[in-house]
Amino acid sequence: MTHYLDFEKPLAEIEGKAEELRALARQNEGMDVEKEARGLDKKAHDILRDLYKNLDPWRKAQVARHPGRPHCRDYIAELFTEWTPLAGDRAFAEDDAVMGGLARLDGRPVVVIGHEKGHDTATRIARNFGMARPEGYRKAVRLMSLASRFRLPVVTLVDTPGAYPGKGAEERGQSEAIARATQKCLQIGVPLVSVVIGEGGSGGAVAFATADRVAMLEHSIYSVISPEGCASILWKDAERTRDAAQALRLTAQDLLKLKVIDRIIDEPLGGAHRDPRAAMRAVGSAVGDALAELEAEKPGALVRKRREKFLRMGETALPA
């Protein structure tokens, strides 16, 4: 069953009518409704195009969180071969919110690390809704160290509302673990490519996305805090999430202008959830291009350029 977002209600009505007509025809042999159904399909397509032509930041946030949007495990299954998962931080536990392991992308050996939100109630709870604990970030550090040792490029897939803020996570050093993961991103002398495939929330995302090349899917978001969190802090009013989303400049389009990211990856009309395979293939192509661009770089040059890239962010020209 298609899950429609709030602003997609006009689309839901038209597509529902087309499906009802076809269901009626299946129950009544000889009933020809295809012409009328195709007319409704065209109308639905036009509505979809108009809805997604100029999405505001809050609507983009809704699309980025769509439950049908492909997640890390889907990308791994679609794009990578010889997937060999690696588990545990060698200190405390395994964190199911973070997937990591060895794989091949178009024959090229890589290390893949990503947040996994889960696809239904049971898996979302098991995956902690993609919110990593300290052991998830320490696992990522271990895998990046492994990649550096064996000269393997690293691909990270970011999709988290933020690192888990629970009492246990704080007791085990959440902020230190995030800082260590960010630091490790800046230290490894191998190509590091990151894609925000859904939500990129706060330091929990930066810990995976301090990369040579950072791309975002067209309707993904990347910000220091969620719109809801921002509204509750700044205005003490959860109803102002739309204002917060606008103020945060969290869209891929804004972040490309600000030079926080390097590339926007186009999504199918209506978002990645409308055609997951096409969206995932577009991501695979973008990652392959980025790795090909970086593979000739020497380790020292990669580290230097990566550090300089992030140190330059936020610079403003001073008057002469």
Buried (B, 14 or more C-beta within 10 A) or exposed (E): EEEBBEBBEBBBEBBBBBEEBBEEBEEEEEEEBEEBBEEBBEBBBEBBEEBBEEBEBBBBBBBBBBEBBBBBBBBBEBBBEEBEEBBBBEEBBEBBBBBBBBBBBBEBBBBBBBBBBBBEEEBBEEBBBBBBBBBBBBBBBBBBBBBBEEEBBBBBBBBBBBBBEEEEBEEBBBEEBBBBBBEBBBBBBBBBBBBBBBBBBBBBBBBBBBBBBBBBBBBBBBBBBBBBBBBBEEEEEEEBBBBBBBBBBBBBBBBBEEEBBBBBBEBBBBBBBBBBEBBBEBBBEBBBBBBEEBEEBEEEEBBEEBEEBBEEEEEEEEEE
